[in-house]
Amino acid sequence: MNYQNPDKNGYYGDFGGAFVPEMLYPNVEELQNKYLEIIEAEDFQNEFQDLLKNYVGRETPLYFAKNLSKKYGAKVYLKREDLNHTGAHKINNALGQALLAKRLGKKRIIAETGAGQHGVATATACALLGLECIVYMGEIDIQRQAPNVARMKMLGAKVVPATSGSKTLKDAVNEALRDWINHPETTHYIIGSAVGPHPFPDLVARFQSVISKEIKKQLQEQEGRTNPDYLIACVGGGSNAAGTFYHFLNDENVKLIGAEAGGLGVHSGESAATTFLGTLGILHGSQSLVMQTEDGQVIEPYSISAGLDYPGIGPMHANLSKEKRAEFFSINDDEALKAAFELTKIEGIIPALESAHALAVLGKKKFKKDDVVVICLSGRGDKDMETYLKHLETESPKKTESQKD
Ligand SMILES: *Cc1c(COP(=O)(O)O)cnc(C)c1O
């Protein structure tokens, strides 16, 4: 099976497709018809690769984490996406899509954001390329990720609060889609994860695939082989995982692990672990696993981590889960916090809360001494300092306002 790219209708097995209102047909069809030709063109690649190298700071290090390795009895490497300009993997996709938007003649960019990393990355790309930028963000996330809101504003973006539902990521996507329906001609929607109608999941995966391309090369240099035994990444919508897995998807000897946000526990009613809780449904333009009631109402998700607080999952990952090509773990808030403090203490790296979910898999899975384990450190923890400090003071994660009574 080819796990890497969707078929011509945008399906990965049973998942994907493009379910959009009529008003968006022209935009989505234009993208479907043109995206590969545009992004594979030589002038596009020259501009994109130059920006990745000289603006973003790629390649990012593949860091052998000696202390983590000793503790968990395996060779643990961290792919340092936290060292990218703006502090996470999101910039790879935001720049790629902003360049694409320019070639489509669009001058107005909209985006949704959860933790604010995609909003910051998009605002950055727009500042660089002279594009208008509007970012939709859940009201709760605006409160819990204040430093990123300030950065977006300084970068010249307009930040619009999404006030419906749980006032988090899902609601921000809804607002962004509504905006796009109202401004189809002038506007490109830079989706921040491997979700949405075809071709977005494939587009985003291709822009993020630079992560696994570099891992292959760096492992060859450091371990004398291109393939690790395990790849681990956290999964919100699935973009950093898609990028980390991409060039290894069809090498079945590389084991793939996704870490989802368990929240207060998979069965607590306060969770965002979609592969455990989701059923086949349509959310934000594609058919995938969705956390929903029997009559199809989307269930409000919960995670301490704004970037993973989403009731769906990209179609590539839904397929990897169904076909058992990847193994998924549900990591609870307290486990992620513990992993974040551990990495900080023994390696001197403060990770994003999202990335800490991937790190927590180390404590849940048995590895052999010589196993090469690569973990995607998707972002840095600056934006989460308030949450971390609160935890330092109380020693236990607090319930957040995004939870329902
Ligand atoms: C947005 C974000 C994520 C989750 O999004 P994916 O699309 O699943 O990668 C993970 N880590 C960080 C640091 C993020 O900003």
The ligand as an SDF file (V2000), in Angstrom:
LIG
                    3D

 15 15  0  0  0  0  0  0  0  0999 V2000
    0.6260   23.0440   15.9630 C   0  0  0  0  0  0  0  0  0  0  0  0
    1.6060   22.2610   16.7120 C   0  0  0  0  0  0  0  0  0  0  0  0
    1.4990   20.8650   16.8320 C   0  0  0  0  0  0  0  0  0  0  0  0
    0.3090   20.0750   16.3420 C   0  0  0  0  0  0  0  0  0  0  0  0
    0.0260   20.1730   15.0120 O   0  0  0  0  0  0  0  0  0  0  0  0
    0.3590   19.0360   13.9520 P   0  0  0  0  0  0  0  0  0  0  0  0
   -0.2570   19.5470   12.7070 O   0  0  0  0  0  0  0  0  0  0  0  0
   -0.2790   17.7660   14.4250 O   0  0  0  0  0  0  0  0  0  0  0  0
    1.8240   18.9300   13.8730 O   0  0  0  0  0  0  0  0  0  0  0  0
    2.5120   20.1810   17.4670 C   0  0  0  0  0  0  0  0  0  0  0  0
    3.5670   20.8220   18.0010 N   0  0  0  0  0  0  0  0  0  0  0  0
    3.7020   22.1640   17.9110 C   0  0  0  0  0  0  0  0  0  0  0  0
    4.8980   22.8060   18.5340 C   0  0  0  0  0  0  0  0  0  0  0  0
    2.7390   22.9230   17.2740 C   0  0  0  0  0  0  0  0  0  0  0  0
    2.8750   24.2380   17.2050 O   0  0  0  0  0  0  0  0  0  0  0  0
  1  2  1  0
  2  3  1  0
  2 14  2  0
  3  4  1  0
  3 10  2  0
  4  5  1  0
  5  6  1  0
  6  7  2  0
  6  8  1  0
  6  9  1  0
 10 11  1  0
 11 12  2  0
 12 13  1  0
 12 14  1  0
 14 15  1  0
M  END
$$$$
